[in-house]
Amino acid sequence: MLALAGILLLPAVPSIIMGVVRLLGFGPLGVVAGSVAAAVQSAVYGAFIPAGSLFAAMQSAGALGVAPLVLTVGASLGILGCVYLLLFKK
């Protein structure tokens, strides 16, 4: 039953990731004031966000409303790995 739930969860992975991106404070208009993202930017990066960094990818995802491919693929593979373990490892 858990394996079936994992398989059925796969199409929802991008939406779940975008929910987490928004929850962290990466919005369509940029980093949301008072959010976790704002605290990280203030403490770690300041005004300069390095191109290609995870923070930059999250900003792009928040602005575009599209989950980063690497996170989507990684989460999907993790779910499939769990499904495999539930079905075939005793």
Secondary structure, 3 states (H helix, E strand, C coil): CHHHHHHHHHHHHHHHHHHHHHHHCEECCEECCCCHHHHHHHHHHCCCCCCCCHHHHHHHHHHHCCCCHHHHHHHHHHHHHHHHHHHHCC
